[in-house]
């Protein structure tokens, strides 16, 4: 069973973490970012990521894929373990330089999404929001949702990046943003 004090690879590189709901597309985003199909396992069943997965990127930084939160079919026991695992990582990782919080552009920000942003703020960890599945909306509808979500979260629009793992939309912007987080290390 995963725990906050559990094993993790030794690391001297800066880290950027990915967080979000279980069905938001973290694995697809990782694969698109890296330009490879199966670096991160994509599943039709949400909640497959059960531990923190670490990906070393070009010997420049480490991408930490956190387990998803908020999926109803996951047992209460599993959710009880994930909370401390995620919180412990975010609180204790000395190498953490920022978090990319993934949200589905078609959904309203959840209480868990807002709690994550508040928690990151309390830790003074920089965060950026990636609005996944942007290809599921027309360009106009996606732009409208971008503005609405920025307003709902009280964030500047520049801190929110529409992203599509299918088309690659937002891939370069997100990669540059992650490079900036790492460069601040």
C-alpha positions as CSV (number, residue, x, y, z in Angstrom):
1,X,0.0,0.0,0.0
2,X,1.3,3.5,-0.9
3,X,2.1,5.8,2.0
4,X,3.4,9.4,2.2
5,X,6.6,8.1,3.8
6,X,7.0,5.2,1.3
7,X,9.7,4.6,-1.2
8,X,10.5,7.1,-3.8
9,X,13.4,7.4,-6.3
10,X,16.4,9.5,-5.1
11,X,16.2,12.8,-6.9
12,X,18.4,15.8,-7.3
13,X,16.3,17.4,-10.0
14,X,13.5,19.9,-9.7
15,X,10.0,18.3,-9.8
16,X,6.7,19.4,-11.4
17,X,3.6,17.5,-10.2
18,X,0.4,16.7,-12.1
19,X,-2.8,16.6,-10.1
20,X,-6.5,16.4,-10.9
21,X,-9.6,14.2,-10.9
22,X,-9.3,10.6,-11.8
23,X,-10.9,10.9,-15.2
24,X,-9.3,14.2,-16.3
25,X,-6.7,12.7,-18.7
26,X,-3.4,12.9,-16.8
27,X,-1.9,9.9,-18.6
28,X,-2.9,11.2,-22.0
29,X,-1.4,14.6,-21.2
30,X,1.9,13.0,-20.2
31,X,2.0,11.0,-23.4
32,X,1.3,14.0,-25.5
33,X,3.8,16.2,-23.7
34,X,6.5,13.6,-24.1
35,X,5.5,12.8,-27.7
36,X,5.2,9.1,-27.0
37,X,2.2,6.9,-27.0
38,X,2.6,4.7,-24.0
39,X,4.9,6.3,-21.5
40,X,2.0,6.6,-19.1
41,X,-0.6,3.9,-19.1
42,X,-4.0,5.2,-20.4
43,X,-7.0,3.3,-19.1
44,X,-10.7,3.5,-19.8
45,X,-11.3,3.0,-16.1
46,X,-10.6,6.1,-14.0
47,X,-8.5,5.7,-10.8
48,X,-5.9,3.3,-12.1
49,X,-3.0,5.4,-10.9
50,X,-2.6,4.3,-7.3
51,X,0.8,5.6,-6.4
52,X,2.9,8.6,-7.4
53,X,4.6,7.8,-10.7
54,X,7.9,9.6,-11.5
55,X,9.1,10.4,-15.0
56,X,12.6,11.8,-15.5
57,X,12.4,14.3,-18.4
58,X,15.6,14.9,-20.4
59,X,17.7,14.9,-17.3
60,X,16.3,18.4,-16.5
61,X,13.4,17.7,-14.2
62,X,11.1,15.1,-12.9
63,X,7.4,14.9,-13.6
64,X,5.4,13.5,-10.7
65,X,2.0,12.0,-11.7
66,X,-0.2,12.0,-8.5
67,X,-3.2,9.7,-8.1
68,X,-6.4,11.2,-9.2
69,X,-9.0,12.4,-6.7
70,X,-12.8,12.5,-6.6
71,X,-13.8,9.3,-8.4
72,X,-16.8,7.9,-6.8
73,X,-16.2,4.2,-7.5
74,X,-12.9,4.1,-5.6
75,X,-13.3,2.6,-2.2
76,X,-13.3,4.9,0.9
77,X,-10.3,3.0,2.2
78,X,-8.3,3.8,-1.0
79,X,-9.3,7.4,-0.9
80,X,-8.3,7.6,2.7
81,X,-4.8,6.5,1.7
82,X,-4.5,8.7,-1.3
83,X,-5.3,11.9,0.6
84,X,-2.3,11.6,3.0
85,X,-0.1,10.3,0.1
86,X,-0.8,13.4,-2.1
87,X,-0.8,15.9,0.8
88,X,2.5,14.4,2.2
89,X,4.2,14.6,-1.2
90,X,3.1,18.2,-1.8
91,X,4.0,19.2,1.7
92,X,7.4,17.4,2.0
93,X,9.0,17.3,-1.4
94,X,11.9,19.7,-1.3
95,X,12.3,19.4,-5.1
96,X,8.7,20.4,-5.9
97,X,8.7,23.6,-8.1
98,X,5.1,23.7,-9.2
99,X,1.9,21.8,-9.8
100,X,-0.1,21.5,-13.0
101,X,-3.8,21.0,-11.9
102,X,-5.8,19.3,-14.7
103,X,-9.5,20.1,-15.1
104,X,-11.9,18.9,-17.8
105,X,-12.9,22.1,-19.7
106,X,-16.4,20.7,-20.0
107,X,-17.0,20.5,-16.2
108,X,-17.3,23.0,-13.5
109,X,-14.4,23.2,-11.1
110,X,-15.1,20.7,-8.2
111,X,-14.8,21.3,-4.5
112,X,-11.7,19.1,-4.7
113,X,-10.2,21.3,-7.4
114,X,-10.7,24.4,-5.4
115,X,-9.4,22.7,-2.3
116,X,-6.2,21.7,-4.2
117,X,-5.7,25.3,-5.4
118,X,-6.2,26.6,-1.8
119,X,-3.8,24.0,-0.4
120,X,-1.1,24.9,-3.0
121,X,-1.6,28.5,-2.1
122,X,-1.2,27.8,1.6
123,X,2.1,26.0,0.8
124,X,3.3,28.8,-1.6
125,X,3.6,26.2,-4.4
126,X,3.1,27.8,-7.9
127,X,0.2,26.3,-9.8
128,X,-1.1,26.4,-13.3
129,X,-4.3,24.9,-14.6
130,X,-4.5,22.8,-17.7
131,X,-8.0,22.6,-19.1
132,X,-8.0,19.1,-20.8
133,X,-10.2,17.8,-23.5
134,X,-10.4,21.2,-25.2
135,X,-10.9,19.4,-28.5
136,X,-14.4,18.3,-27.3
137,X,-15.7,21.9,-27.7
138,X,-15.7,24.3,-30.6
139,X,-13.0,27.0,-30.5
140,X,-15.5,29.6,-29.5
141,X,-17.0,27.4,-26.7
142,X,-13.6,26.5,-25.4
143,X,-12.6,30.2,-25.3
144,X,-15.8,31.0,-23.4
145,X,-15.2,28.1,-20.9
146,X,-11.6,29.3,-20.5
147,X,-12.8,32.8,-19.4
148,X,-15.6,31.3,-17.2
149,X,-13.3,29.0,-15.3
150,X,-10.7,31.7,-14.8
151,X,-13.4,33.9,-13.3
152,X,-14.8,31.1,-11.2
153,X,-11.3,30.2,-9.8
154,X,-10.3,33.9,-9.5
155,X,-7.2,33.3,-11.6
156,X,-5.7,35.2,-14.5
157,X,-6.5,33.7,-17.8
158,X,-2.7,33.4,-18.5
159,X,-2.5,30.9,-15.6
160,X,-4.9,28.6,-17.4
161,X,-4.0,26.6,-20.5
162,X,-6.6,24.9,-22.7
163,X,-5.1,21.5,-23.7
164,X,-5.9,18.6,-26.0
165,X,-4.1,15.3,-25.9
166,X,-5.8,14.5,-29.2
167,X,-4.8,17.6,-31.3
168,X,-1.8,18.8,-29.3
169,X,-3.5,22.2,-28.6
170,X,-1.7,23.8,-25.7
171,X,1.2,21.3,-25.6
172,X,3.9,23.9,-26.4
173,X,2.4,26.5,-24.0
174,X,2.3,23.9,-21.2
175,X,5.8,22.7,-21.9
176,X,7.1,26.3,-21.8
177,X,5.3,26.9,-18.5
178,X,6.8,23.8,-17.0
179,X,10.2,24.9,-18.2
180,X,9.7,28.2,-16.4
181,X,8.7,26.5,-13.2
182,X,11.9,24.4,-13.4
183,X,14.1,27.4,-14.3
184,X,13.0,29.2,-11.2
185,X,14.5,26.3,-9.2
